Amino acid sequence: MTEPPRSQPLGFFTTPPHDCGYLPGKRAVTLFVDPRMRPDNATYTLLSQHGFRRSGGHIYRPKCATCEACIPIRVEVAKFQPRRSQRRILRINADISV
């Protein structure tokens, strides 16, 4: 009987502190998944549940020691129900097209 293939452990890198893209005057650190790694769908799902984002081939998340102001959220589109204020804004802006 053969064992199922084991996932290769992911490597991570942090950036040196840099200007925060969210808060003016703040410094940030970013945690990247090693770009040589190609996580499978299950691993990517787990990473996204832990706040990782993707931009092109880069998977990353903010990792600032003293700040959590840019914690990402995930909106499940199929389950999204706009609140009353959101419906009102949609009605007010119905004449705008993108």
C-alpha positions in Angstrom: 0.0 0.0 0.0 1.4 3.4 -0.9 1.1 6.5 1.2 -0.5 9.6 -0.3 2.0 12.2 -1.4 2.9 14.5 1.5 2.7 18.2 0.9 6.0 19.9 0.7 6.5 22.3 3.7 6.0 25.9 2.8 8.8 28.4 3.3 8.2 31.9 4.4 10.1 35.2 4.1 9.5 38.6 5.7 10.4 41.9 4.2 12.4 44.6 5.9 10.1 47.3 7.4 8.7 49.5 4.6 6.1 52.3 4.3 2.7 51.0 5.0 0.4 51.0 2.0 -2.7 51.4 4.2 -1.8 53.9 7.0 0.2 57.1 6.2 3.3 57.5 8.4 3.3 53.9 9.5 5.9 51.1 8.8 4.9 47.6 7.8 6.4 44.2 7.4 5.0 41.7 4.9 5.2 37.9 5.2 5.5 36.1 1.8 5.2 32.4 1.0 8.4 31.3 -0.8 7.6 32.1 -4.5 9.3 28.8 -5.5 6.5 27.0 -3.7 3.3 26.3 -5.5 0.6 25.4 -2.9 -2.2 23.1 -4.0 -5.8 24.3 -3.7 -6.3 22.9 -0.2 -3.2 24.7 1.1 -4.1 27.9 -0.7 -7.5 27.8 0.9 -5.9 27.3 4.3 -3.5 30.2 3.7 -6.4 32.5 2.6 -8.3 31.6 5.8 -5.3 32.8 7.7 -5.3 36.2 6.1 -3.0 35.6 3.1 -3.7 37.4 -0.1 -2.5 36.8 -3.7 -1.1 39.3 -6.2 0.1 37.6 -9.4 2.3 34.7 -8.3 2.9 36.2 -4.8 1.1 35.0 -1.7 1.5 37.3 1.2 -0.1 38.9 4.3 0.8 41.9 6.5 2.8 40.9 9.6 3.2 44.0 11.7 4.3 43.5 15.3 2.2 46.3 16.8 -0.6 46.9 14.4 -3.6 44.9 13.0 -5.4 47.7 11.2 -5.4 46.0 7.8 -6.7 42.6 8.7 -8.3 41.2 5.5 -11.9 39.9 5.3 -13.3 37.5 2.9 -16.8 38.1 1.5 -18.6 35.0 0.4 -20.4 36.5 -2.6 -23.0 33.8 -2.8 -24.1 34.5 0.8 -23.8 38.3 0.7 -26.9 40.2 1.6 -26.6 44.0 1.4 -27.7 45.9 4.5 -30.3 48.6 4.3 -27.7 51.4 4.0 -26.0 49.5 1.2 -29.2 49.0 -0.7 -30.0 52.8 -0.3 -26.5 53.7 -1.7 -27.0 51.4 -4.6 -30.4 53.0 -5.4 -28.9 56.5 -5.1 -26.1 55.6 -7.5 -28.2 53.5 -10.0 -27.4 56.0 -12.7 -23.6 55.3 -12.5 -22.2 52.6 -14.7 -18.7 51.1 -14.6 
